[in-house]
Amino acid sequence: MFINVPTEGDTTIISPCNIKIDNLDALYQRWFWDGLKAESLIFIASDVGALNDSALESLAKQSKLPANDCSFTFKRNSNNLTFVNFNFTIPY
């Protein structure tokens, strides 16, 4: 299901893990790119296609992975996947 998930060429995936959130399959990834660390929940696009950004954010928060007050970005229907990105940090 989450095989050959596309990544930017210079992105390093730190720890991928398959999880379930509200009975939906998701891939959780921690990653590093261009001096930025962040995390993603990746869903099958058709599973979450009816959800708007607010609903996707709520779904991600159910996992207890996003920090309080973190920002979110979304990338929809990329290779039949929807990405919810959060916990952005710049390590020093």
N, C-alpha and C positions, 0 to 999 in steps of 0.2 A: 504494500500500500504506500509506504513512504520510502520507496527505493528511487535512487537517482534524483533526489531533491536538488534543484538547481541552486548554486551559490555563485556569487561574484568570484572571479578568478583569484582575487587576493584576499578573500575571506577565509579565516581559519575557524572551523567548527571545533569547539572545545569539548562539549559533551552532549551528544544526541541521546534522547530517551523517548520511547513510545509510552504515552499515557492515555487515560480516558478522562474526559471532563463532561459531566452531564450526559453520559452514555455516548459521547462522540469521541472517535479516535483522533488523537493529535500527536504530533511530533514536537517535543520540547528540545530546543537547542540553545546552548550558550555559545556566543561567537565573538570573534575579534576581527575588526576591519579598520584599517587606516587610523590606528590610535584610539579606536572606540570599542568598548566592550558593551554588549547588549544580550538580550535573550529574545527568543521567538517561540510562539506556539504556531504550528502549521496545521491547517485543517484541509480536508478535501473540500474543494470549493462548493460542490453540490450539497454538501452537508450543512453549510453555513450561508448559502447564497441568499436566504431570506432575511438574514440578520444585518442590521445597519451597524455603523461604527460603535455606537453606544452599546448595543447588544453584544457585539464582539468583545468590547472591553469588559463588560459584566461577566461574560463567559470566561475570559482570561482570569479575572479576579477570583472566580470560583476555585481556580487551581491553587490559590494562595501563593503563586509565584511572583506576581508583580509587587514591588514595594509600594507602600502607601504614597500617594501623591506623585507617582512616576508618570511620565508622558507615554503615549502610545502612538505608533504609526501602523498603517494598514496597507497591504498590497493584495489586491483581489485578483483571483482567477489567473494566476501566473502558472502555466502548465497544469491547470486544473487544481491549483492549490491557493489557499488564502493564508497570508502571513499576518500575524499580530505580533508586533515588535515592542519591547518595553525594557525597563531597567537600563537605560542608557547611561554609561559612565565613561569618563576619560581617566584611565589609570595614570598615576604619576610615579 
